[in-house]
Structure formats: structure tokens, C-alpha cells
Amino acid sequence: NEATESEVYRRIAASTKDADNRDTLLCIADEEAKHAAIWQGYTGEKMRPERGKVLRYSLIARVFGFTFAVKLMERGE
């Protein structure tokens, strides 16, 4: 999930107009990428984002707003 969430945050940040929100989302994306790297170290496998989830949450963010998408995504954690 870490790699998937990192990619989702990056995509949402790319479509966010407010600079403060964009910076915050990119910071969270970086943290998730670091977590994915830690798990990769333990498993020895390359962590890849789940394309379907990335597209789904990106679409939800565009339709309902990024706050709703992020809360929905975090609820699944």
C-alpha cells in the first residue's frame, strides 16, 4: 500500500492548485515512498503501485475533492 499511496498523493498534488496543499501532499508522498523503501529492504522485492487503486483514488479526488479521497484512502489503512 505504501507505494500505491505515494503515487496517489503525487497525482493528487499535481492537480491541486493551492501551493500549500500541494507541498503538504508531496511531503506525505515522500514519507510513503520512504516507508515503501523500508518494506522493500525487508522483502527484497520492488514495490510497485497498484494501478487500479491509483486511478480510482485519483478519479475520486477529481470528482469529490482531494480531502474526501485522502480520508477514504486512509480509512482503508
Secondary structure as GFF3:
##gff-version 3
##sequence-region A 1 77
A	DSSP	alpha_helix	2	14	.	.	.	ID=ss1
A	DSSP	alpha_helix	19	43	.	.	.	ID=ss2
A	DSSP	alpha_helix	51	64	.	.	.	ID=ss3
A	DSSP	alpha_helix	66	75	.	.	.	ID=ss4
###
